[in-house]
């Protein structure tokens, strides 16, 4: 007797078959099971939600090509189907208890599932898959999943194979009578819905693996074990995530006498003899989605959440939660359903509706909002601006969106502020599309040309500013020469804006030419520049791998600068050293030279400052805050700058920046302006960046007349910079499981935000104050689900938090050096997480298991340098109880 192992080797050596080989007149009876599990990433599978489909599978050879033993026609039949929980469960928690398979799956579907399929195997690969044409997609996919298991090769190596998962890179490892097949799921070409968030930090990390182990006997399959794992985690909180595990098992139970082969020269003849209703269909899965039968309409859903979207509740987690659920429903709605809500809603709720409709980013939602908004009508200014900001924050903008905004910009726009916002948002969309390899798309190329050409021809300062802001968002490499021109030769705010735009570029884009220009600006080689531009130029130099001489020249300049600028530059250098920023090593080398590092230089008086510290340092992401403040020699604020950055090992996100700038206010207190600032117009305003998107700046006052009228009529109220709802995380991935069902993972994060700021000024008490208030609430929802049409299983996970961050700067300029106190405070922040695992049948029978946690992150006054703490004691010790005249 020849052993089965020798037979296997013999078949291998003679080249009899290079794939599995079935014997004539035999019926192979297998036991088959397909299991799915859904749970948290590190949880044990024993407590997961899920289900198991098990059945018998009969396999027999119908035909073998008389000219080629490697060409076989195989019939596969599913029998005795059972559906049950994947884990043991008490009767009360078992949704399948007391239900027959026919009742669970449905009589017609069960019949379809048990109708045989025929597979043509050539050299072990499925050449053709035959089934019945009008079968339900989900039963067809279960059969495709089973047929895909029979596809294998008996020699090690890699190939590109088509199976239920699409066309994928597959690697085989053969060792005696065992074959391991590894499928690279990232390489699979299959049409499935997928989108991700623009910024990696706000996105979801994914990982998928697929392995199948075959044990062979007599050149045929004895057993198959296949397993797929899909993991999804929030990049900014890796504890929040989900996994889907799919397992298939096929085990040979017996070999019996079966039908004889069908005599025919070609496959077509066999198929016709067997059943003329068989048709060849793709082995790749077809999309299947079960419909929701009892889901509320868009209008009904809106009415149920409407109250949470009231303007007064916009900084609460419930607002962000309602916003996300509304977006999900808008994504399923028609244009007419969306328009019905927009046209019937009251004025106070409309901005929130526009936020959600725009954030949905479907062709229907975009058409609906643009049909409703009329850019020629100045009365809907607020709605137009909310629409444009939601476009700027778009998680996965389309080329069509940019094209439509470009057309609107070229057309009639009633309000100049909206024209400005339009082009600023176009800049943000250019950057997002370019980041996704869309720089050569026609709409992107046209928008780039428009911004650069019009900036070149612009003559009015307002127009120049508008296009510079667009470039500040777009960050085009070809925009750098234009920005250099305006930074060096522009006046006042134009020069400052161009310099801050250059500051946003990655240091790798800052060429030798950029650094030479920044050095000329800082050292005023060609012309006198304002302090704000010079300090920005210095920051760019120090942040882009400065040379020893560049650092030395900056240090040697300290002492020769205007008084407050001396102090500011010292603070900047000290901040780089204490925070160990990249240029700190070069600075330390220069400081060994006593000409650069001496008491005279490092003991300059003044109140300007710069400080960076950590908000959080975690295993997933860390975040920093930085506050820097520059005064004029007379004690009036020149610029205050608050930044929050979030970063991990690979990416960075500029979460918030609020800059308050003031100029030309010396005349109010009869003080002497600093060098280069003698002829500046009176002005104060605020500019903000939110999640890497530069917003349109807000002006407090412009010109002496406007200043005086605001002083006389001032209420002291803060001016709103941004208020609304922002879609931060927006991730969807549909997955085709090898066993047949469709799975999906969806994570959405919403932010309800209210940022306001003000500048107050008291001549009577010779005191000024700036206050930036940030109110935010975040809600994140994840739903990971496996949908088998007759049963759904999944896990919902949520986290929510709310907080408020205030940055207050108080200056008393009744004496010199004047007293400055900066405060950055955060209130107590509640933090809640919930997880719900579920299994459900279309009848409504449902099993759920819930868990939740709640904690409070204690409030905090963020530390700044010791000098600031000492100053605050003096300011609040000297303050009188009575208030002055504020604006």
MARNUVEX-126609 format. One record per residue (C-alpha): x negated, y negated, z negated; residue in three letters. Coordinates in steps of 0.2 Angstrom, whole numbers, plus 2048, in hexadecimal, padded with zeros to 3 digits. Layout:
REM residues N
XYZAla/...
//
This chain:
REM residues 887
800800800Unk/7FA7EF804Unk/7FC7E27F6Unk/8077D37F9Unk/7F87C87F7Unk/7EE7D1805Unk/7FD7CF810Unk/7FD7BC80DUnk/7EB7BB811Unk/7ED7C6820Unk/7FB7BB827Unk/7F07AC824Unk/7E17B382DUnk/7E97BA83CUnk/7F37AA83FUnk/8037B483FUnk/80C7A5837Unk/806794830Unk/816792826Unk/82279C81CUnk/8277AC824Unk/8377B5822Unk/83A7C8826Unk/8477CD832Unk/8587D482CUnk/8557CE81AUnk/8607C380FUnk/8567B9802Unk/8607B47F3Unk/8597A57E9Unk/85F79C7D9Unk/85E7897DCUnk/86077B7D0Unk/85E7687D2Unk/85C75D7C2Unk/85B74A7BFUnk/8567417AFUnk/85772F7ABUnk/85072779CUnk/84371B794Unk/83171D79BUnk/82972578CUnk/83972F786Unk/839742786Unk/84574A793Unk/84E754786Unk/859744782Unk/85B73D793Unk/86B73A79CUnk/86D7457ACUnk/8747547B4Unk/8707647BCUnk/87776C7CCUnk/87477E7CEUnk/87978B7DBUnk/87479B7E4Unk/86B7997F5Unk/86B7A6802Unk/85E7A5810Unk/85C7B181FUnk/8537B0830Unk/85F7AE83FUnk/8527AE84DUnk/83F7AE850Unk/8387A7860Unk/8327B786AUnk/8237AD871Unk/81E7A5860Unk/8207AD84FUnk/81E79B847Unk/82F79584EUnk/83D79C843Unk/84F797841Unk/85579982FUnk/866798827Unk/868791816Unk/87979380CUnk/87D78B7FBUnk/8887957F0Unk/8907957DFUnk/88D7837DBUnk/88D77E7C8Unk/88C76C7C1Unk/88776A7AFUnk/87D75F7A2Unk/86A75F7A4Unk/869760791Unk/873769784Unk/88275E77EUnk/890760772Unk/8A176377AUnk/8A7752776Unk/89874A77FUnk/89975578EUnk/8A174D79DUnk/8A275D7A7Unk/8AA767799Unk/8BA77079EUnk/8B876B7B1Unk/8B57777BFUnk/8A87737CCUnk/8B67717D9Unk/8BE7647CDUnk/8AD75B7CAUnk/8A775B7DCUnk/8B875B7E5Unk/8BF76A7F0Unk/8BA763801Unk/8A875E7FBUnk/8A576F7F3Unk/8AA777803Unk/89F76C80EUnk/89076F801Unk/892782803Unk/893782816Unk/88278981DUnk/87477F825Unk/868785832Unk/85677F832Unk/849782840Unk/838784838Unk/829782844Unk/81878683CUnk/82078382BUnk/82777282FUnk/83A76E832Unk/83B76A844Unk/84E769845Unk/85C769837Unk/86D76F83CUnk/87D76B833Unk/88F765836Unk/89175483CUnk/89F74C832Unk/89A753821Unk/899747812Unk/88873E811Unk/8857447FFUnk/888756802Unk/87D755812Unk/86F74D808Unk/86F75B7FBUnk/86D767809Unk/85F75D810Unk/85675D800Unk/8577707FFUnk/852772811Unk/84376680EUnk/83C773801Unk/83A78080EUnk/82D775817Unk/81B779813Unk/80A77E81BUnk/7FF78C816Unk/7EE782818Unk/7E777480EUnk/7E8763816Unk/7F2753819Unk/80074F825Unk/80E743828Unk/81E74C826Unk/830748827Unk/83C74E81AUnk/84B748810Unk/83F73A809Unk/83B73381BUnk/82B734823Unk/81D736816Unk/80B73A814Unk/80A74B80CUnk/7FB755806Unk/7FA768804Unk/7EE7717F8Unk/7EE7847FBUnk/7E67907EEUnk/7EA7A37F1Unk/7FC7A57F0Unk/8007947E9Unk/8037847F3Unk/8057737ECUnk/80D7657F6Unk/80A7537F1Unk/8147457F9Unk/80F7337F9Unk/82072B7F6Unk/8187197F9Unk/81571F80BUnk/82772580FUnk/82F71C81DUnk/84271C819Unk/84F70E81AUnk/85470A808Unk/8586F9800Unk/8496F27F7Unk/8456E07F1Unk/8396DA7E4Unk/8366CA7DAUnk/82A6BD7E2Unk/81E6BC7D3Unk/8156CC7CDUnk/8176C77BBUnk/82A6C67BCUnk/82B6D67C6Unk/82D6E87C3Unk/81F6F47C4Unk/8237057CCUnk/81B7167CEUnk/8217257D7Unk/81A7377D8Unk/8207477E1Unk/8187587E0Unk/81F7697E5Unk/81777A7E0Unk/81A7897EBUnk/81679B7E5Unk/8167A77F4Unk/8187BA7F6Unk/8177C3807Unk/8157B3810Unk/8267AD809Unk/82C7A27FBUnk/82D7AA7EAUnk/83079A7E0Unk/8307877E3Unk/82F77A7D5Unk/8307687DBUnk/82F7587D0Unk/8317467D4Unk/82E7387C7Unk/8327267C9Unk/82D7197BCUnk/8337067BBUnk/82C6FA7AEUnk/82E6E77ACUnk/81C6E07AFUnk/81F6D37A1Unk/8266E0794Unk/8206F2798Unk/82B6F978AUnk/83A6F4795Unk/83B7017A3Unk/8437117A9Unk/83E7227B1Unk/84772D7BCUnk/8417407BDUnk/84874B7CBUnk/84475E7CAUnk/84876C7D6Unk/84677E7D4Unk/84878D7E0Unk/84579E7DAUnk/8467AE7E4Unk/8527BB7DBUnk/8537C97E8Unk/8517CE7FAUnk/85F7D8802Unk/8647DF812Unk/86A7D281DUnk/8717CE82FUnk/8667D283EUnk/85E7C5849Unk/8687BC857Unk/8617C0868Unk/85D7B0872Unk/84F7A887BUnk/852797874Unk/85878E864Unk/86778686DUnk/86E797871Unk/86D79D85FUnk/87678E859Unk/88478F866Unk/8867A2861Unk/88679E84EUnk/89278F84FUnk/89478285DUnk/899775850Unk/88777484AUnk/87D76484FUnk/86B75F84CUnk/86B75183FUnk/85C748838Unk/853750829Unk/85173E821Unk/85E73A815Unk/86D72F81AUnk/87272080EUnk/880725803Unk/8887197F6Unk/89871D7ECUnk/8A570F7EBUnk/8AB7087DBUnk/8BE70B7DAUnk/8C27017CAUnk/8B66F27CCUnk/8BD6E17C9Unk/8BE6D57D8Unk/8B16C67D9Unk/8BF6BA7D2Unk/8C46C67C4Unk/8B26C87BFUnk/8AF6B57C0Unk/8BE6B17B5Unk/8B76BE7A8Unk/8A66B57A6Unk/8AB6A37ABUnk/8AA69C799Unk/8986A2796Unk/8936977A5Unk/89968679DUnk/88C67979EUnk/88B67878BUnk/88768A78AUnk/87968B797Unk/86B68E78BUnk/87269E784Unk/86E6B0788Unk/8816B378CUnk/8806A679AUnk/8716AF7A2Unk/8796C07A0Unk/8896BA7A9Unk/87F6B27B6Unk/8766C37BAUnk/8866CD7BBUnk/88E6BF7C6Unk/8806C07D2Unk/8826D37D3Unk/8946D17D8Unk/8916C37E4Unk/8856CF7EDUnk/8936DB7F1Unk/8A06CD7F6Unk/8A56C6806Unk/8A36B380BUnk/8B66B0809Unk/8B66B77F7Unk/8A76AC7F3Unk/8AF69C7FBUnk/8BF69F7F2Unk/8B669E7E1Unk/8AB68F7E6Unk/8BA6857EDUnk/8C66887DEUnk/8B96857D0Unk/8B96757C5Unk/8AA6697C6Unk/8A266D7B6Unk/8A06807BAUnk/89C67D7CDUnk/88967B7CAUnk/88868C7C1Unk/8926947CFUnk/88668C7DCUnk/8776937D2Unk/87E6A57D3Unk/8846A57E5Unk/87369E7EBUnk/8696AA7E0Unk/8736B97E8Unk/8696B67F8Unk/8756C0803Unk/8796B9815Unk/88C6B880FUnk/8876AE7FFUnk/87C6A2809Unk/88969F816Unk/89669C809Unk/88C68F7FFUnk/88768680FUnk/898685816Unk/89E67D805Unk/890671803Unk/88F66180EUnk/87E65980EUnk/886649816Unk/891647806Unk/88763E7F8Unk/8956427EBUnk/8906557EAUnk/87E6507E6Unk/87C65B7D6Unk/88366A7DFUnk/8776677EEUnk/8686667E2Unk/86D6767D8Unk/86F67F7E9Unk/85D6797EEUnk/85567D7DEUnk/85D68F7DEUnk/8556917F0Unk/84468B7E9Unk/8456997DBUnk/84B6A67E8Unk/8446B77E3Unk/8436BE7F5Unk/8476B0801Unk/84B6B4813Unk/8446AB823Unk/8566A6826Unk/85869C816Unk/84869281BUnk/84F68F82CUnk/85F689826Unk/85767D81AUnk/84C676827Unk/85B673832Unk/86366A824Unk/85465F821Unk/85465A833Unk/866656833Unk/870648829Unk/86D648816Unk/87763B80CUnk/86B63A7FDUnk/8596377FFUnk/8566417EFUnk/85D6507F8Unk/85264D807Unk/84364E7FBUnk/84965D7F2Unk/84D666803Unk/83B664809Unk/8336687F8Unk/83E6797F8Unk/83867C80AUnk/82667C803Unk/82A6887F5Unk/833694802Unk/82469380EUnk/818699800Unk/8246A77FBUnk/8266AD80DUnk/8136AB810Unk/80F6B5801Unk/8196C4809Unk/80F6C3819Unk/81D6B8821Unk/8116A9825Unk/8136AC838Unk/8266AD838Unk/82E6A0844Unk/837697836Unk/82869682BUnk/81D690839Unk/82A68283DUnk/82C67D82BUnk/81967C829Unk/817671839Unk/825666833Unk/81D662822Unk/80B660828Unk/810655838Unk/81C64A82EUnk/810647820Unk/80364282DUnk/80F635834Unk/81762F824Unk/81561D81FUnk/82061A810Unk/81961F7FFUnk/82A6287FCUnk/82963380BUnk/816637808Unk/81B63D7F7Unk/8296487FDUnk/81D651809Unk/80F6527FCUnk/81B65B7F0Unk/8206677FEUnk/80D66B800Unk/80B66D7EDUnk/81867B7EEUnk/8136837FFUnk/8006837FAUnk/7FB68580DUnk/7E8687810Unk/7EB67B81FUnk/7F266E813Unk/7E266C809Unk/7DA65F815Unk/7E9654815Unk/7EA655802Unk/7D7650801Unk/7DB64180CUnk/7E963B800Unk/7E063F7F0Unk/7D16347F5Unk/7D96267FFUnk/7EB6267F8Unk/7F16197EBUnk/7F861C7DAUnk/80562A7D9Unk/8016307EBUnk/7EF6337E6Unk/7F363C7D6Unk/8006477DEUnk/7F464D7ECUnk/7E76517DEUnk/7F365B7D4Unk/7F96647E3Unk/7E76697E6Unk/7E666F7D4Unk/7F367C7D7Unk/7E96857E5Unk/7DF6957E0Unk/7CD6907DDUnk/7C869B7ECUnk/7D068F7F8Unk/7C66807F0Unk/7B867E7FDUnk/7A86757FCUnk/7B1666804Unk/7BE6667F7Unk/7B26667E9Unk/7A86587F1Unk/7B764D7F3Unk/7BC6517E0Unk/7AB64B7DBUnk/7AC63B7E5Unk/7BD6377DDUnk/7B763B7CBUnk/7A76317CDUnk/7B06247D7Unk/7A26247E5Unk/7AD61C7F2Unk/7BB6137E9Unk/7C26107D8Unk/7CF61D7D2Unk/7DC61E7C5Unk/7D86287B5Unk/7E66357B9Unk/7DE6397CAUnk/7CC6397C3Unk/7D16457B5Unk/7DA6517C1Unk/7CB6517CDUnk/7C06557BEUnk/7CC6647B9Unk/7CB66B7CBUnk/7B866A7CBUnk/7B76727B9Unk/7C36807BEUnk/7BB6857CFUnk/7AA68D7CAUnk/7A167C7C8Unk/78E67B7CBUnk/7826777BDUnk/77F6657C5Unk/7926627C7Unk/7956667B4Unk/78665C7AFUnk/78B64C7B9Unk/79D64D7B1Unk/79564E7A0Unk/7896407A3Unk/7986357A9Unk/7A0636797Unk/79C62678EUnk/79C61C79EUnk/7AF61F7A1Unk/7BE61479AUnk/7C0618788Unk/7CF624788Unk/7C862D797Unk/7B863078EUnk/7C2638780Unk/7CD64278CUnk/7BE649796Unk/7B564E785Unk/7C6657780Unk/7C6660791Unk/7B466678FUnk/7B766C77DUnk/7C7675782Unk/7BE67E790Unk/7B1683783Unk/7BD688775Unk/7C9692781Unk/7BA69B78AUnk/7C069579BUnk/7B569B7AAUnk/7AB68B7ABUnk/7A668C799Unk/79669679CUnk/78F6887A8Unk/79567A79CUnk/78B68378EUnk/77B683799Unk/77D67179CUnk/78066D78AUnk/76E673786Unk/76866378EUnk/768655781Unk/76B64878EUnk/77C650791Unk/77F65577FUnk/77C648772Unk/78663F764Unk/78862F76EUnk/79163877BUnk/79B644770Unk/7A1638763Unk/7AC62D76EUnk/7BC626766Unk/7CD62876EUnk/7DE63176CUnk/7DF63A77DUnk/7DD64D77BUnk/7DE65E784Unk/7E266F77CUnk/7E6680781Unk/7EC68F776Unk/7F569F777Unk/8086A1775Unk/8066B4776Unk/7F96C1779Unk/8006D277DUnk/7FC6E2786Unk/8076DE795Unk/8066CB797Unk/7FE6BC78EUnk/8046AA78EUnk/7FB69A78BUnk/801688787Unk/7F667978BUnk/7FA667786Unk/7EF65978CUnk/7F364678AUnk/7EA637792Unk/7ED62578BUnk/7E8614792Unk/7DC60A788Unk/7EB600781Unk/7F360F779Unk/801612786Unk/80362478CUnk/7FC62679EUnk/8006397A0Unk/805647795Unk/80565979CUnk/80C668794Unk/80967979DUnk/80E68B799Unk/8056997A3Unk/8096AB7A3Unk/7FC6B87A9Unk/7F76CA7AAUnk/7E76D27B1Unk/7EC6D07C3Unk/7F86C17C4Unk/7FD6B07BCUnk/80D6A67BBUnk/80E6947B8Unk/81E6957AEUnk/8206837A9Unk/8186727ABUnk/81F6627A5Unk/8156527A9Unk/81A6417A3Unk/8116327ACUnk/8126207A8Unk/8086117AFUnk/8085FE7B0Unk/8105FC79EUnk/8015F1797Unk/80A5E179CUnk/8185E578FUnk/80C5E4780Unk/8005D8788Unk/7F25E478AUnk/7E45E5797Unk/7E65F37A3Unk/7D76007A6Unk/7CC5FE7B5Unk/7D46027C5Unk/7E66007BEUnk/7E85ED7BEUnk/7F55ED7CBUnk/7FF5FC7C7Unk/8125FB7C8Unk/81C5FF7B8Unk/8216117B9Unk/8266207AEUnk/82C6317B4Unk/82B6437B2Unk/8266527BDUnk/8296647BAUnk/8236757C0Unk/82E6847BCUnk/8296957C0Unk/81C68F7CDUnk/8296847D5Unk/8266717D5Unk/8366687D2Unk/83A6577D9Unk/83364A7CCUnk/83F63F7C2Unk/83C62C7C0Unk/8406247AFUnk/83D6137B6Unk/83460B7C5Unk/82F5F97C4Unk/82F5EB7B6Unk/8415E67B9Unk/8475F87B8Unk/83C5FA7A8Unk/8445EB79FUnk/8565F07A4Unk/85360279DUnk/84B5FB78DUnk/85A5F078AUnk/8685FD78EUnk/85E60C788Unk/86761A77EUnk/85862477AUnk/860633783Unk/85463F78BUnk/85564179EUnk/8596527A5Unk/84B6597B0Unk/85366A7B4Unk/8626737AEUnk/8696837B4Unk/8686957B7Unk/85969D7BFUnk/8576AF7C6Unk/8466B47C0Unk/8446C77C2Unk/84D6CF7D1Unk/8486E07D5Unk/8526EE7DEUnk/84B6FE7E5Unk/85670C7ECUnk/84E71D7EBUnk/85272D7F5Unk/84F73C7E9Unk/84974C7F1Unk/8577567EAUnk/86474B7F3Unk/86B73E7E8Unk/86872B7EAUnk/8607227DBUnk/85E70F7D8Unk/8557047CCUnk/85A6F27CAUnk/8536E67BEUnk/8596D47BDUnk/8536C67B2Unk/85C6B67B0Unk/8576A57A7Unk/8626987A1Unk/85868879FUnk/85A67679AUnk/84A66B79BUnk/84C659797Unk/83F64C792Unk/83E63978DUnk/83262B78AUnk/83762077CUnk/82F60F778Unk/83060376AUnk/8285F276BUnk/82D5EE75AUnk/8245FC752Unk/8165FD760Unk/81A60F762Unk/81E61B770Unk/82462D771Unk/82663A77EUnk/83164977BUnk/833658786Unk/841664781Unk/841676789Unk/850681785Unk/85069278CUnk/8596A378BUnk/8546B2794Unk/85F6C2798Unk/8576D17A1Unk/8626E07A7Unk/85C6F07AEUnk/8676FE7B6Unk/85F70E7BCUnk/86B71A7C3Unk/86C72A7CDUnk/87C72B7D7Unk/88273C7DDUnk/8937367E3Unk/89C7427D7Unk/89273D7C8Unk/88772F7C3Unk/87A72E7B6Unk/86F7207B0Unk/8687147A3Unk/86C7027A0Unk/85F6F7797Unk/8616E5791Unk/8566D9788Unk/85B6C7783Unk/8526B877AUnk/8546A6778Unk/849698772Unk/845686772Unk/83467E774Unk/83266B771Unk/822661775Unk/82265076CUnk/81464376EUnk/815634762Unk/809625764Unk/807616759Unk/7FD608762Unk/7FE5FB755Unk/7EB5FE751Unk/7DC60575AUnk/7D861375BUnk/7EB61675CUnk/7F3624753Unk/7F963375EUnk/803642757Unk/807651763Unk/81365E75EUnk/81866E766Unk/82567875DUnk/82F688761Unk/83F68C757Unk/84369E751Unk/8466A9760Unk/8526B875EUnk/84D6C7769Unk/8596D676DUnk/8586E6777Unk/8656F377BUnk/864703785Unk/87370D78BUnk/87271E793Unk/88172579CUnk/8897337A7Unk/8997307AFUnk/8A67387BBUnk/8B172E7C8Unk/8C07337BDUnk/8B97287B0Unk/8B37357A4Unk/8A372E79DUnk/895732790Unk/88B724789Unk/87C72377CUnk/878711775Unk/86970A76CUnk/8656F8767Unk/8576EE75EUnk/8576DC758Unk/8496D1751Unk/8456BF74FUnk/8356B7755Unk/8316AA747Unk/83069874DUnk/81F69074EUnk/81767F74FUnk/80968375BUnk/7F867E755Unk/7EE67075EUnk/7DD669759Unk/7D9664747Unk/7D865274DUnk/7EA652752Unk/7F0659741Unk/7E664C738Unk/7EE63E743Unk/800645741Unk/7FE64372EUnk/7FA631730Unk/80862E73DUnk/815636732Unk/80E62E722Unk/80F61D72AUnk/82061E733Unk/82D61372CUnk/83F61972AUnk/84760C735Unk/84860F748Unk/843603756Unk/84A5FF767Unk/84760F772Unk/849614783Unk/
//
